[in-house]
Amino acid sequence: MRRPHPSDLVGLTWRKSSRSGSNSNCVEIGSLSTAVAVRDSKDPDGPCLIVDRPDWLAFIDAVKHREFDLSW
């Protein structure tokens, strides 16, 4: 991850998961040329992360394969 430069975010279109429904605990993503920006949907003017695209795709793949599920 790298710290976003304000110019990275100019004109960025943000989108929230269609599965988020009315739940307020959501993140939004914005697609950059070589990365993905991620922010808290409740705080759109707050900080965001920029994740290199290969790392983002690896994270999404891990989520789909339930690698982060907790066994209680």
mmCIF file of the N, C-alpha and C atoms, coordinates in Angstrom:
data_MODEL
# 
_entry.id   MODEL 
# 
loop_
_atom_site.group_PDB 
_atom_site.id 
_atom_site.type_symbol 
_atom_site.label_atom_id 
_atom_site.label_alt_id 
_atom_site.label_comp_id 
_atom_site.label_asym_id 
_atom_site.label_entity_id 
_atom_site.label_seq_id 
_atom_site.pdbx_PDB_ins_code 
_atom_site.Cartn_x 
_atom_site.Cartn_y 
_atom_site.Cartn_z 
_atom_site.occupancy 
_atom_site.B_iso_or_equiv 
_atom_site.pdbx_formal_charge 
_atom_site.auth_seq_id 
_atom_site.auth_comp_id 
_atom_site.auth_asym_id 
_atom_site.auth_atom_id 
_atom_site.pdbx_PDB_model_num 
ATOM 1   N N  . MET A 1 1  ? 0.837   -1.177  0.000   1.00 0.00 ? 1  MET A N  1 
ATOM 2   C CA . MET A 1 1  ? 0.000   0.000   0.000   1.00 0.00 ? 1  MET A CA 1 
ATOM 3   C C  . MET A 1 1  ? 0.879   1.237   0.000   1.00 0.00 ? 1  MET A C  1 
ATOM 4   N N  . ARG A 1 2  ? 0.347   2.269   -0.580  1.00 0.00 ? 2  ARG A N  1 
ATOM 5   C CA . ARG A 1 2  ? 1.078   3.528   -0.570  1.00 0.00 ? 2  ARG A CA 1 
ATOM 6   C C  . ARG A 1 2  ? 0.120   4.638   -0.182  1.00 0.00 ? 2  ARG A C  1 
ATOM 7   N N  . ARG A 1 3  ? 0.691   5.693   0.297   1.00 0.00 ? 3  ARG A N  1 
ATOM 8   C CA . ARG A 1 3  ? -0.115  6.846   0.696   1.00 0.00 ? 3  ARG A CA 1 
ATOM 9   C C  . ARG A 1 3  ? -0.614  7.560   -0.567  1.00 0.00 ? 3  ARG A C  1 
ATOM 10  N N  . PRO A 1 4  ? -1.911  7.844   -0.632  1.00 0.00 ? 4  PRO A N  1 
ATOM 11  C CA . PRO A 1 4  ? -2.430  8.482   -1.835  1.00 0.00 ? 4  PRO A CA 1 
ATOM 12  C C  . PRO A 1 4  ? -2.001  9.938   -1.959  1.00 0.00 ? 4  PRO A C  1 
ATOM 13  N N  . HIS A 1 5  ? -1.727  10.332  -3.170  1.00 0.00 ? 5  HIS A N  1 
ATOM 14  C CA . HIS A 1 5  ? -1.484  11.741  -3.465  1.00 0.00 ? 5  HIS A CA 1 
ATOM 15  C C  . HIS A 1 5  ? -2.845  12.322  -3.843  1.00 0.00 ? 5  HIS A C  1 
ATOM 16  N N  . PRO A 1 6  ? -3.191  13.512  -3.361  1.00 0.00 ? 6  PRO A N  1 
ATOM 17  C CA . PRO A 1 6  ? -4.512  14.081  -3.677  1.00 0.00 ? 6  PRO A CA 1 
ATOM 18  C C  . PRO A 1 6  ? -4.840  14.078  -5.165  1.00 0.00 ? 6  PRO A C  1 
ATOM 19  N N  . SER A 1 7  ? -3.851  14.237  -6.026  1.00 0.00 ? 7  SER A N  1 
ATOM 20  C CA . SER A 1 7  ? -4.136  14.240  -7.461  1.00 0.00 ? 7  SER A CA 1 
ATOM 21  C C  . SER A 1 7  ? -4.576  12.857  -7.958  1.00 0.00 ? 7  SER A C  1 
ATOM 22  N N  . ASP A 1 8  ? -4.247  11.787  -7.195  1.00 0.00 ? 8  ASP A N  1 
ATOM 23  C CA . ASP A 1 8  ? -4.690  10.441  -7.568  1.00 0.00 ? 8  ASP A CA 1 
ATOM 24  C C  . ASP A 1 8  ? -6.207  10.314  -7.521  1.00 0.00 ? 8  ASP A C  1 
ATOM 25  N N  . LEU A 1 9  ? -6.843  11.127  -6.686  1.00 0.00 ? 9  LEU A N  1 
ATOM 26  C CA . LEU A 1 9  ? -8.258  10.951  -6.400  1.00 0.00 ? 9  LEU A CA 1 
ATOM 27  C C  . LEU A 1 9  ? -9.170  11.925  -7.136  1.00 0.00 ? 9  LEU A C  1 
ATOM 28  N N  . VAL A 1 10 ? -8.597  12.863  -7.876  1.00 0.00 ? 10 VAL A N  1 
ATOM 29  C CA . VAL A 1 10 ? -9.396  13.854  -8.589  1.00 0.00 ? 10 VAL A CA 1 
ATOM 30  C C  . VAL A 1 10 ? -10.237 13.150  -9.648  1.00 0.00 ? 10 VAL A C  1 
ATOM 31  N N  . GLY A 1 11 ? -11.545 13.367  -9.588  1.00 0.00 ? 11 GLY A N  1 
ATOM 32  C CA . GLY A 1 11 ? -12.465 12.798  -10.571 1.00 0.00 ? 11 GLY A CA 1 
ATOM 33  C C  . GLY A 1 11 ? -12.701 11.307  -10.436 1.00 0.00 ? 11 GLY A C  1 
ATOM 34  N N  . LEU A 1 12 ? -12.251 10.712  -9.351  1.00 0.00 ? 12 LEU A N  1 
ATOM 35  C CA . LEU A 1 12 ? -12.407 9.275   -9.152  1.00 0.00 ? 12 LEU A CA 1 
ATOM 36  C C  . LEU A 1 12 ? -13.870 8.940   -8.879  1.00 0.00 ? 12 LEU A C  1 
ATOM 37  N N  . THR A 1 13 ? -14.377 7.909   -9.529  1.00 0.00 ? 13 THR A N  1 
ATOM 38  C CA . THR A 1 13 ? -15.733 7.425   -9.275  1.00 0.00 ? 13 THR A CA 1 
ATOM 39  C C  . THR A 1 13 ? -15.652 6.318   -8.237  1.00 0.00 ? 13 THR A C  1 
ATOM 40  N N  . TRP A 1 14 ? -16.382 6.492   -7.145  1.00 0.00 ? 14 TRP A N  1 
ATOM 41  C CA . TRP A 1 14 ? -16.383 5.522   -6.056  1.00 0.00 ? 14 TRP A CA 1 
ATOM 42  C C  . TRP A 1 14 ? -17.611 4.633   -6.186  1.00 0.00 ? 14 TRP A C  1 
ATOM 43  N N  . ARG A 1 15 ? -17.471 3.358   -5.781  1.00 0.00 ? 15 ARG A N  1 
ATOM 44  C CA . ARG A 1 15 ? -18.634 2.481   -5.762  1.00 0.00 ? 15 ARG A CA 1 
ATOM 45  C C  . ARG A 1 15 ? -18.616 1.598   -4.526  1.00 0.00 ? 15 ARG A C  1 
ATOM 46  N N  . LYS A 1 16 ? -19.821 1.298   -4.066  1.00 0.00 ? 16 LYS A N  1 
ATOM 47  C CA . LYS A 1 16 ? -20.004 0.485   -2.873  1.00 0.00 ? 16 LYS A CA 1 
ATOM 48  C C  . LYS A 1 16 ? -20.552 -0.873  -3.307  1.00 0.00 ? 16 LYS A C  1 
ATOM 49  N N  . SER A 1 17 ? -20.234 -1.905  -2.579  1.00 0.00 ? 17 SER A N  1 
ATOM 50  C CA . SER A 1 17 ? -20.712 -3.236  -2.904  1.00 0.00 ? 17 SER A CA 1 
ATOM 51  C C  . SER A 1 17 ? -22.228 -3.280  -2.967  1.00 0.00 ? 17 SER A C  1 
ATOM 52  N N  . SER A 1 18 ? -22.747 -3.992  -3.945  1.00 0.00 ? 18 SER A N  1 
ATOM 53  C CA . SER A 1 18 ? -24.201 -4.158  -4.051  1.00 0.00 ? 18 SER A CA 1 
ATOM 54  C C  . SER A 1 18 ? -24.735 -5.022  -2.920  1.00 0.00 ? 18 SER A C  1 
ATOM 55  N N  . ARG A 1 19 ? -23.868 -5.742  -2.237  1.00 0.00 ? 19 ARG A N  1 
ATOM 56  C CA . ARG A 1 19 ? -24.281 -6.584  -1.111  1.00 0.00 ? 19 ARG A CA 1 
ATOM 57  C C  . ARG A 1 19 ? -24.327 -5.827  0.212   1.00 0.00 ? 19 ARG A C  1 
ATOM 58  N N  . SER A 1 20 ? -23.962 -4.572  0.201   1.00 0.00 ? 20 SER A N  1 
ATOM 59  C CA . SER A 1 20 ? -23.904 -3.820  1.455   1.00 0.00 ? 20 SER A CA 1 
ATOM 60  C C  . SER A 1 20 ? -25.290 -3.458  1.969   1.00 0.00 ? 20 SER A C  1 
ATOM 61  N N  . GLY A 1 21 ? -26.280 -3.354  1.102   1.00 0.00 ? 21 GLY A N  1 
ATOM 62  C CA . GLY A 1 21 ? -27.645 -3.049  1.527   1.00 0.00 ? 21 GLY A CA 1 
ATOM 63  C C  . GLY A 1 21 ? -27.710 -1.775  2.330   1.00 0.00 ? 21 GLY A C  1 
ATOM 64  N N  . SER A 1 22 ? -28.471 -1.802  3.426   1.00 0.00 ? 22 SER A N  1 
ATOM 65  C CA . SER A 1 22 ? -28.623 -0.606  4.258   1.00 0.00 ? 22 SER A CA 1 
ATOM 66  C C  . SER A 1 22 ? -27.619 -0.574  5.406   1.00 0.00 ? 22 SER A C  1 
ATOM 67  N N  . ASN A 1 23 ? -26.751 -1.570  5.478   1.00 0.00 ? 23 ASN A N  1 
ATOM 68  C CA . ASN A 1 23 ? -25.736 -1.621  6.526   1.00 0.00 ? 23 ASN A CA 1 
ATOM 69  C C  . ASN A 1 23 ? -24.767 -0.448  6.346   1.00 0.00 ? 23 ASN A C  1 
ATOM 70  N N  . SER A 1 24 ? -24.451 0.226   7.430   1.00 0.00 ? 24 SER A N  1 
ATOM 71  C CA . SER A 1 24 ? -23.575 1.395   7.327   1.00 0.00 ? 24 SER A CA 1 
ATOM 72  C C  . SER A 1 24 ? -22.093 1.042   7.446   1.00 0.00 ? 24 SER A C  1 
ATOM 73  N N  . ASN A 1 25 ? -21.776 -0.220  7.661   1.00 0.00 ? 25 ASN A N  1 
ATOM 74  C CA . ASN A 1 25 ? -20.376 -0.640  7.784   1.00 0.00 ? 25 ASN A CA 1 
ATOM 75  C C  . ASN A 1 25 ? -19.850 -1.094  6.430   1.00 0.00 ? 25 ASN A C  1 
ATOM 76  N N  . CYS A 1 26 ? -19.572 -0.144  5.569   1.00 0.00 ? 26 CYS A N  1 
ATOM 77  C CA . CYS A 1 26 ? -19.192 -0.472  4.192   1.00 0.00 ? 26 CYS A CA 1 
ATOM 78  C C  . CYS A 1 26 ? -17.921 0.260   3.788   1.00 0.00 ? 26 CYS A C  1 
ATOM 79  N N  . VAL A 1 27 ? -17.280 -0.282  2.797   1.00 0.00 ? 27 VAL A N  1 
ATOM 80  C CA . VAL A 1 27 ? -16.163 0.399   2.163   1.00 0.00 ? 27 VAL A CA 1 
ATOM 81  C C  . VAL A 1 27 ? -16.557 0.692   0.726   1.00 0.00 ? 27 VAL A C  1 
ATOM 82  N N  . GLU A 1 28 ? -15.892 1.664   0.148   1.00 0.00 ? 28 GLU A N  1 
ATOM 83  C CA . GLU A 1 28 ? -16.074 1.993   -1.251  1.00 0.00 ? 28 GLU A CA 1 
ATOM 84  C C  . GLU A 1 28 ? -14.728 1.840   -1.937  1.00 0.00 ? 28 GLU A C  1 
ATOM 85  N N  . ILE A 1 29 ? -14.771 1.492   -3.210  1.00 0.00 ? 29 ILE A N  1 
ATOM 86  C CA . ILE A 1 29 ? -13.534 1.393   -3.976  1.00 0.00 ? 29 ILE A CA 1 
ATOM 87  C C  . ILE A 1 29 ? -13.612 2.305   -5.191  1.00 0.00 ? 29 ILE A C  1 
ATOM 88  N N  . GLY A 1 30 ? -12.454 2.755   -5.596  1.00 0.00 ? 30 GLY A N  1 
ATOM 89  C CA . GLY A 1 30 ? -12.321 3.549   -6.805  1.00 0.00 ? 30 GLY A CA 1 
ATOM 90  C C  . GLY A 1 30 ? -11.167 2.989   -7.615  1.00 0.00 ? 30 GLY A C  1 
ATOM 91  N N  . SER A 1 31 ? -11.382 2.822   -8.906  1.00 0.00 ? 31 SER A N  1 
ATOM 92  C CA . SER A 1 31 ? -10.371 2.210   -9.760  1.00 0.00 ? 31 SER A CA 1 
ATOM 93  C C  . SER A 1 31 ? -9.429  3.262   -10.328 1.00 0.00 ? 31 SER A C  1 
ATOM 94  N N  . LEU A 1 32 ? -8.141  3.066   -10.084 1.00 0.00 ? 32 LEU A N  1 
ATOM 95  C CA . LEU A 1 32 ? -7.085  3.893   -10.665 1.00 0.00 ? 32 LEU A CA 1 
ATOM 96  C C  . LEU A 1 32 ? -6.405  3.076   -11.761 1.00 0.00 ? 32 LEU A C  1 
ATOM 97  N N  . SER A 1 33 ? -5.533  3.674   -12.520 1.00 0.00 ? 33 SER A N  1 
ATOM 98  C CA . SER A 1 33 ? -4.922  2.959   -13.647 1.00 0.00 ? 33 SER A CA 1 
ATOM 99  C C  . SER A 1 33 ? -4.151  1.712   -13.216 1.00 0.00 ? 33 SER A C  1 
ATOM 100 N N  . THR A 1 34 ? -3.394  1.776   -12.142 1.00 0.00 ? 34 THR A N  1 
ATOM 101 C CA . THR A 1 34 ? -2.606  0.618   -11.710 1.00 0.00 ? 34 THR A CA 1 
ATOM 102 C C  . THR A 1 34 ? -2.886  0.217   -10.272 1.00 0.00 ? 34 THR A C  1 
ATOM 103 N N  . ALA A 1 35 ? -3.946  0.784   -9.688  1.00 0.00 ? 35 ALA A N  1 
ATOM 104 C CA . ALA A 1 35 ? -4.223  0.535   -8.280  1.00 0.00 ? 35 ALA A CA 1 
ATOM 105 C C  . ALA A 1 35 ? -5.712  0.662   -8.002  1.00 0.00 ? 35 ALA A C  1 
ATOM 106 N N  . VAL A 1 36 ? -6.070  0.393   -6.754  1.00 0.00 ? 36 VAL A N  1 
ATOM 107 C CA . VAL A 1 36 ? -7.448  0.532   -6.282  1.00 0.00 ? 36 VAL A CA 1 
ATOM 108 C C  . VAL A 1 36 ? -7.416  1.393   -5.030  1.00 0.00 ? 36 VAL A C  1 
ATOM 109 N N  . ALA A 1 37 ? -8.283  2.394   -4.977  1.00 0.00 ? 37 ALA A N  1 
ATOM 110 C CA . ALA A 1 37 ? -8.417  3.230   -3.785  1.00 0.00 ? 37 ALA A CA 1 
ATOM 111 C C  . ALA A 1 37 ? -9.558  2.668   -2.936  1.00 0.00 ? 37 ALA A C  1 
ATOM 112 N N  . VAL A 1 38 ? -9.381  2.652   -1.625  1.00 0.00 ? 38 VAL A N  1 
ATOM 113 C CA . VAL A 1 38 ? -10.371 2.099   -0.701  1.00 0.00 ? 38 VAL A CA 1 
ATOM 114 C C  . VAL A 1 38 ? -10.615 3.124   0.395   1.00 0.00 ? 38 VAL A C  1 
ATOM 115 N N  . ARG A 1 39 ? -11.912 3.373   0.689   1.00 0.00 ? 39 ARG A N  1 
ATOM 116 C CA . ARG A 1 39 ? -12.245 4.320   1.758   1.00 0.00 ? 39 ARG A CA 1 
ATOM 117 C C  . ARG A 1 39 ? -13.489 3.854   2.506   1.00 0.00 ? 39 ARG A C  1 
ATOM 118 N N  . ASP A 1 40 ? -13.702 4.430   3.673   1.00 0.00 ? 40 ASP A N  1 
ATOM 119 C CA . ASP A 1 40 ? -14.878 4.174   4.501   1.00 0.00 ? 40 ASP A CA 1 
ATOM 120 C C  . ASP A 1 40 ? -16.045 4.965   3.922   1.00 0.00 ? 40 ASP A C  1 
ATOM 121 N N  . SER A 1 41 ? -17.140 4.289   3.609   1.00 0.00 ? 41 SER A N  1 
ATOM 122 C CA . SER A 1 41 ? -18.278 4.975   2.990   1.00 0.00 ? 41 SER A CA 1 
ATOM 123 C C  . SER A 1 41 ? -18.924 5.990   3.927   1.00 0.00 ? 41 SER A C  1 
ATOM 124 N N  . LYS A 1 42 ? -18.750 5.823   5.233   1.00 0.00 ? 42 LYS A N  1 
ATOM 125 C CA . LYS A 1 42 ? -19.327 6.773   6.190   1.00 0.00 ? 42 LYS A CA 1 
ATOM 126 C C  . LYS A 1 42 ? -18.503 8.054   6.294   1.00 0.00 ? 42 LYS A C  1 
ATOM 127 N N  . ASP A 1 43 ? -17.280 8.027   5.785   1.00 0.00 ? 43 ASP A N  1 
ATOM 128 C CA . ASP A 1 43 ? -16.376 9.172   5.896   1.00 0.00 ? 43 ASP A CA 1 
ATOM 129 C C  . ASP A 1 43 ? -15.717 9.448   4.543   1.00 0.00 ? 43 ASP A C  1 
ATOM 130 N N  . PRO A 1 44 ? -16.506 9.862   3.544   1.00 0.00 ? 44 PRO A N  1 
ATOM 131 C CA . PRO A 1 44 ? -15.953 10.022  2.194   1.00 0.00 ? 44 PRO A CA 1 
ATOM 132 C C  . PRO A 1 44 ? -14.865 11.079  2.082   1.00 0.00 ? 44 PRO A C  1 
ATOM 133 N N  . ASP A 1 45 ? -14.800 12.008  3.014   1.00 0.00 ? 45 ASP A N  1 
ATOM 134 C CA . ASP A 1 45 ? -13.748 13.021  2.981   1.00 0.00 ? 45 ASP A CA 1 
ATOM 135 C C  . ASP A 1 45 ? -12.564 12.648  3.852   1.00 0.00 ? 45 ASP A C  1 
ATOM 136 N N  . GLY A 1 46 ? -12.639 11.476  4.474   1.00 0.00 ? 46 GLY A N  1 
ATOM 137 C CA . GLY A 1 46 ? -11.564 11.022  5.346   1.00 0.00 ? 46 GLY A CA 1 
ATOM 138 C C  . GLY A 1 46 ? -10.453 10.347  4.553   1.00 0.00 ? 46 GLY A C  1 
ATOM 139 N N  . PRO A 1 47 ? -9.578  9.665   5.257   1.00 0.00 ? 47 PRO A N  1 
ATOM 140 C CA . PRO A 1 47 ? -8.433  9.038   4.608   1.00 0.00 ? 47 PRO A CA 1 
ATOM 141 C C  . PRO A 1 47 ? -8.848  7.850   3.739   1.00 0.00 ? 47 PRO A C  1 
ATOM 142 N N  . CYS A 1 48 ? -7.988  7.496   2.824   1.00 0.00 ? 48 CYS A N  1 
ATOM 143 C CA . CYS A 1 48 ? -8.206  6.296   2.020   1.00 0.00 ? 48 CYS A CA 1 
ATOM 144 C C  . CYS A 1 48 ? -6.865  5.599   1.819   1.00 0.00 ? 48 CYS A C  1 
ATOM 145 N N  . LEU A 1 49 ? -6.943  4.359   1.398   1.00 0.00 ? 49 LEU A N  1 
ATOM 146 C CA . LEU A 1 49 ? -5.757  3.571   1.085   1.00 0.00 ? 49 LEU A CA 1 
ATOM 147 C C  . LEU A 1 49 ? -5.686  3.383   -0.417  1.00 0.00 ? 49 LEU A C  1 
ATOM 148 N N  . ILE A 1 50 ? -4.494  3.302   -0.936  1.00 0.00 ? 50 ILE A N  1 
ATOM 149 C CA . ILE A 1 50 ? -4.315  2.936   -2.334  1.00 0.00 ? 50 ILE A CA 1 
ATOM 150 C C  . ILE A 1 50 ? -3.520  1.642   -2.345  1.00 0.00 ? 50 ILE A C  1 
ATOM 151 N N  . VAL A 1 51 ? -4.103  0.626   -2.953  1.00 0.00 ? 51 VAL A N  1 
ATOM 152 C CA . VAL A 1 51 ? -3.519  -0.708  -2.993  1.00 0.00 ? 51 VAL A CA 1 
ATOM 153 C C  . VAL A 1 51 ? -3.171  -1.031  -4.440  1.00 0.00 ? 51 VAL A C  1 
ATOM 154 N N  . ASP A 1 52 ? -1.948  -1.487  -4.675  1.00 0.00 ? 52 ASP A N  1 
ATOM 155 C CA . ASP A 1 52 ? -1.563  -1.886  -6.023  1.00 0.00 ? 52 ASP A CA 1 
ATOM 156 C C  . ASP A 1 52 ? -2.516  -2.979  -6.516  1.00 0.00 ? 52 ASP A C  1 
ATOM 157 N N  . ARG A 1 53 ? -2.868  -2.923  -7.800  1.00 0.00 ? 53 ARG A N  1 
ATOM 158 C CA . ARG A 1 53 ? -3.878  -3.833  -8.355  1.00 0.00 ? 53 ARG A CA 1 
ATOM 159 C C  . ARG A 1 53 ? -3.562  -5.313  -8.104  1.00 0.00 ? 53 ARG A C  1 
ATOM 160 N N  . PRO A 1 54 ? -2.335  -5.806  -8.299  1.00 0.00 ? 54 PRO A N  1 
ATOM 161 C CA . PRO A 1 54 ? -2.076  -7.231  -8.030  1.00 0.00 ? 54 PRO A CA 1 
ATOM 162 C C  . PRO A 1 54 ? -2.353  -7.618  -6.566  1.00 0.00 ? 54 PRO A C  1 
ATOM 163 N N  . ASP A 1 55 ? -2.020  -6.727  -5.639  1.00 0.00 ? 55 ASP A N  1 
ATOM 164 C CA . ASP A 1 55 ? -2.290  -7.004  -4.225  1.00 0.00 ? 55 ASP A CA 1 
ATOM 165 C C  . ASP A 1 55 ? -3.787  -7.009  -3.948  1.00 0.00 ? 55 ASP A C  1 
ATOM 166 N N  . TRP A 1 56 ? -4.524  -6.103  -4.579  1.00 0.00 ? 56 TRP A N  1 
ATOM 167 C CA . TRP A 1 56 ? -5.982  -6.057  -4.408  1.00 0.00 ? 56 TRP A CA 1 
ATOM 168 C C  . TRP A 1 56 ? -6.610  -7.348  -4.942  1.00 0.00 ? 56 TRP A C  1 
ATOM 169 N N  . LEU A 1 57 ? -6.180  -7.781  -6.119  1.00 0.00 ? 57 LEU A N  1 
ATOM 170 C CA . LEU A 1 57 ? -6.736  -8.997  -6.700  1.00 0.00 ? 57 LEU A CA 1 
ATOM 171 C C  . LEU A 1 57 ? -6.413  -10.223 -5.839  1.00 0.00 ? 57 LEU A C  1 
ATOM 172 N N  . ALA A 1 58 ? -5.225  -10.264 -5.251  1.00 0.00 ? 58 ALA A N  1 
ATOM 173 C CA . ALA A 1 58 ? -4.868  -11.362 -4.349  1.00 0.00 ? 58 ALA A CA 1 
ATOM 174 C C  . ALA A 1 58 ? -5.750  -11.337 -3.100  1.00 0.00 ? 58 ALA A C  1 
ATOM 175 N N  . PHE A 1 59 ? -6.023  -10.145 -2.579  1.00 0.00 ? 59 PHE A N  1 
ATOM 176 C CA . PHE A 1 59 ? -6.902  -10.015 -1.408  1.00 0.00 ? 59 PHE A CA 1 
ATOM 177 C C  . PHE A 1 59 ? -8.309  -10.509 -1.737  1.00 0.00 ? 59 PHE A C  1 
ATOM 178 N N  . ILE A 1 60 ? -8.871  -10.076 -2.862  1.00 0.00 ? 60 ILE A N  1 
ATOM 179 C CA . ILE A 1 60 ? -10.214 -10.500 -3.254  1.00 0.00 ? 60 ILE A CA 1 
ATOM 180 C C  . ILE A 1 60 ? -10.272 -12.011 -3.445  1.00 0.00 ? 60 ILE A C  1 
ATOM 181 N N  . ASP A 1 61 ? -9.242  -12.588 -4.050  1.00 0.00 ? 61 ASP A N  1 
ATOM 182 C CA . ASP A 1 61 ? -9.192  -14.031 -4.233  1.00 0.00 ? 61 ASP A CA 1 
ATOM 183 C C  . ASP A 1 61 ? -9.173  -14.752 -2.884  1.00 0.00 ? 61 ASP A C  1 
ATOM 184 N N  . ALA A 1 62 ? -8.403  -14.236 -1.940  1.00 0.00 ? 62 ALA A N  1 
ATOM 185 C CA . ALA A 1 62 ? -8.341  -14.840 -0.608  1.00 0.00 ? 62 ALA A CA 1 
ATOM 186 C C  . ALA A 1 62 ? -9.697  -14.761 0.096   1.00 0.00 ? 62 ALA A C  1 
ATOM 187 N N  . VAL A 1 63 ? -10.391 -13.650 -0.053  1.00 0.00 ? 63 VAL A N  1 
ATOM 188 C CA . VAL A 1 63 ? -11.732 -13.517 0.542   1.00 0.00 ? 63 VAL A CA 1 
ATOM 189 C C  . VAL A 1 63 ? -12.675 -14.548 -0.069  1.00 0.00 ? 63 VAL A C  1 
ATOM 190 N N  . LYS A 1 64 ? -12.659 -14.671 -1.390  1.00 0.00 ? 64 LYS A N  1 
ATOM 191 C CA . LYS A 1 64 ? -13.533 -15.634 -2.067  1.00 0.00 ? 64 LYS A CA 1 
ATOM 192 C C  . LYS A 1 64 ? -13.258 -17.069 -1.618  1.00 0.00 ? 64 LYS A C  1 
ATOM 193 N N  . HIS A 1 65 ? -12.008 -17.345 -1.265  1.00 0.00 ? 65 HIS A N  1 
ATOM 194 C CA . HIS A 1 65 ? -11.644 -18.692 -0.813  1.00 0.00 ? 65 HIS A CA 1 
ATOM 195 C C  . HIS A 1 65 ? -11.715 -18.835 0.704   1.00 0.00 ? 65 HIS A C  1 
ATOM 196 N N  . ARG A 1 66 ? -12.337 -17.855 1.353   1.00 0.00 ? 66 ARG A N  1 
ATOM 197 C CA . ARG A 1 66 ? -12.617 -17.881 2.797   1.00 0.00 ? 66 ARG A CA 1 
ATOM 198 C C  . ARG A 1 66 ? -11.363 -18.007 3.651   1.00 0.00 ? 66 ARG A C  1 
ATOM 199 N N  . GLU A 1 67 ? -10.255 -17.445 3.187   1.00 0.00 ? 67 GLU A N  1 
ATOM 200 C CA . GLU A 1 67 ? -9.010  -17.539 3.937   1.00 0.00 ? 67 GLU A CA 1 
ATOM 201 C C  . GLU A 1 67 ? -9.008  -16.690 5.209   1.00 0.00 ? 67 GLU A C  1 
ATOM 202 N N  . PHE A 1 68 ? -9.953  -15.770 5.327   1.00 0.00 ? 68 PHE A N  1 
ATOM 203 C CA . PHE A 1 68 ? -10.004 -14.909 6.497   1.00 0.00 ? 68 PHE A CA 1 
ATOM 204 C C  . PHE A 1 68 ? -11.126 -15.286 7.452   1.00 0.00 ? 68 PHE A C  1 
ATOM 205 N N  . ASP A 1 69 ? -11.864 -16.356 7.163   1.00 0.00 ? 69 ASP A N  1 
ATOM 206 C CA . ASP A 1 69 ? -12.943 -16.771 8.059   1.00 0.00 ? 69 ASP A CA 1 
ATOM 207 C C  . ASP A 1 69 ? -12.353 -17.221 9.387   1.00 0.00 ? 69 ASP A C  1 
ATOM 208 N N  . LEU A 1 70 ? -13.003 -16.810 10.455  1.00 0.00 ? 70 LEU A N  1 
ATOM 209 C CA . LEU A 1 70 ? -12.526 -17.147 11.790  1.00 0.00 ? 70 LEU A CA 1 
ATOM 210 C C  . LEU A 1 70 ? -13.262 -18.378 12.311  1.00 0.00 ? 70 LEU A C  1 
ATOM 211 N N  . SER A 1 71 ? -12.551 -19.252 12.939  1.00 0.00 ? 71 SER A N  1 
ATOM 212 C CA . SER A 1 71 ? -13.157 -20.431 13.588  1.00 0.00 ? 71 SER A CA 1 
ATOM 213 C C  . SER A 1 71 ? -13.253 -20.133 15.066  1.00 0.00 ? 71 SER A C  1 
ATOM 214 N N  . TRP A 1 72 ? -14.456 -20.004 15.570  1.00 0.00 ? 72 TRP A N  1 
ATOM 215 C CA . TRP A 1 72 ? -14.635 -19.691 16.993  1.00 0.00 ? 72 TRP A CA 1 
ATOM 216 C C  . TRP A 1 72 ? -14.955 -20.923 17.733  1.00 0.00 ? 72 TRP A C  1 
# 
